């Protein structure tokens, strides 16, 4: 190749040259697809596929039948289906019956509990079946996804299996069948949804009319009208459960006692479990009430029940039938069961409030007791005050006081003054209480300032929004050991109580709150108060010790607030240290507890005699 040729090949093509090149390529492609002489090609035709109904080749055939309920009419229906299937298979040339698979009283919206269906699919996958005969798409599956997925799985298996739907006249191995099958499966699913909606509407109307479902229940039988009537022998078992729980027993001890006594469950079992005892005592029917629709099924396809948390209407009716235990006893047991998850032990714990002295209006707190809510604490505290509730300094009174001060000191501009934030000062050694959404922690200095006692009682005044602690004996029902073996204050869980405080103060769960202590004492007696309205707020980002000054959590800091605004926002805690002291004043019980101390021994002995 000479130099002139190289230079010609490397130079770019002109527009005319590129056009000519494309035309040449187009002509080459046209010529290629013009084909060759057809006489040179020999066509080998495919075997003609026999029609499904005319096919007489040997096939192993099974039938599948399903009905949704197990009543007598449905039993006759499924028997008729089976006879028809057997006749159809035996009359068809080349077909051999393998088995008739049946599911009775099972919904078609899910394959989870359809044992007959699952057995049939397993036999298909094992290569034992060639064709499945089923009456209709809805009998095979009412779930569109399940129906299409299973049919495709069988169609494209190593050993293909066809499904013939008699009513729709669809055979799944037919190339044109899938579109029609999808449509029919969709209609079957829609029909199930419509039936579910109709059933839910019917149940809703029944509940509104006071017609409730009455399932089989320990302690009760049903009369001819379906109403609950007490079974005296079984009722003794129920009473023993509730009475033992009110007396301080736990579900484990109750289950062991019932097992030892040979008491039977409604199903006739004599071995009791802790969870079974708890579930039994949660049933509101034992106090004569009915709460309808405690669960609901959001999806008619999977039939999974969910707890009804106001997702659907509920209906409650008191005095629906004769109770085995009183409503007071039943509700008390519910509070005990609620408190168990917080570590509470013992029987029912009534609310008590201090009615006189420096702690007037304070309610004794058990951090693990979930039986009392914020409204209960408010009611108890207000009862101690009667009609004479403490009054805070109002905005009008503060403004009037500011005007008087301004007249006395006209040369001072109080707008130029601020109340400094306590975060600007060192807090080393300062006693305070730290509260998170699930824990309490007292600074070590609280233990030292309170006199080194190992047990304390926590008190809450929700009206004045104050917490207080005082020393108490370790046998006090609400006593808390707040120090470890080395007399160092420790964290302890208080999810139930902390949640109530956060609700009272409208605090954020993402923050931790430290309240400096206000200490009052007379002679050897001391009380430590914590003002919930004056917390130091910290974001819960990293762990830190609550009793150290160099904490690493972020704080809400500011140089201060204007003096007038501060005075208007600050209320004066009502802590009477000049009047009656009497910090050991006996607490008075607010609740009526007469029904909460039943005679367990009488029920126990009655059962033992009949054992």
Secondary structure, DSSP 4 states (H G I P E B T S, - for coil): --HHHHHHHHSPPPHHHHHHHHHHHHHHHHHHTT---GGG----PPPPPPPTTT--S-EEEEEEEEES--SHHHHHHHHHHHHHHHHHHHHSTTEEEEEEEEEES--SS-STT-HHHHHHHHHHHTT--SEEEES-HHHH-S-HHHHHHHHHHHHTSSS--EEEETTTTEETTSTTHHHHHHHHHHHHHHHHHHHHHHHHHHHHHHHHTT-------TTEEE-TTS-EEE-HHHHHHHHHHHHHHHTT--HHHHHHHHHHHT---TTS-----HHHHHHHHT-GGGGT-EEE-SEEES-TTT--EEE-SSSS--EEESSSS--SS-HHHHHHHHHHHHHHTTT--SS----EE--SSTTTT-EEE-TT--S--HHHHHHHHHHHHTT----PPPHHHHHHHHHHHHHHTTT--GGG-EEEPGGGS--TT--EEEE-SSEEEE-HHHHHHTTS-SEEEEEEETTTTEEEEEE--TTSTT-EE-B-TTS-B--EE-HHHHHHHHHHHT--TTEEEEEEEEEEEETTEEEEEEETTSPEEEE-SS---TT-SS--S-B---SEEEHHHHHHH--------SS---TTPPPEE-S--GGGS--HHHHHHHHHHT-
